[in-house]
Amino acid sequence: MAYASLTPAVCAIAAPRVVTALAIGVCTIEASQAGDHDWQEAAPVAQNIRIAASEEIFSDGFE
């Protein structure tokens, strides 16, 4: 199984099965699976994920 971002400005595949949000918007991830001598290639399937704004909290350990 292979995964690819169809919207690289919004999200990226950081590692196998890990999606990293890069911006607010709609992230589209496509899954595909190659075939071999016993099985045909599977049709690619895309899934949309909405990335919305959220409050980010950072702590540097100092008060």
N, C-alpha and C positions, 0 to 999 in steps of 0.2 A: 504494500500500500504506500502511495506517495501523496504528499500534500503540498499544495502551492497556494500562495496568496495571489488572487487576481486583482487586488487593490493594494499594491506595495506602499503607497503613500499613507495608507490607513493602518495596515497591519502586516506583520511579517511572520514567517515560520522561523522560530528561534532554534528549535531542536525538533526531532521527531515528535509529533503530536503536541507541540507547545506553540501557542500563538502569542505574539507580543503586539499589544496595541501601540500604535505610533501617533495616531491623531484621532480626533472625533470624526465620526462618519460611519459609513457602512463598510464593514470588512467582508470580503467574499473569499472563502476558502474552497478550493477544489480538491477533491479526493479522486485518485485514479489508481488503477491496478493493472499492471502489465499481464499479458498472457504468456503461455509457454506452449510446449508441444502437446499438452493434454487439455489445456483450457484456453478459451478465447479471452482477449483483452476485455475488461469490464468497461462499460460506458462511464465517463467521468461524471461526477456528481458535485454540484456546488451548493454551499450553504452560506447564507448571509448572517452576519452577526453585527448588531448595532452597537457601536462604541459611543457612549454618552459621556458628558462632562461629569466629573465628580470632584469633590474637595480632596486635594492631596495634602497629606500631613508628613512633614519631614522633621526629623529630630537629629540634632547634631550632638546631643548629650550635654549641652550647656544650657543653663537657665539664665 
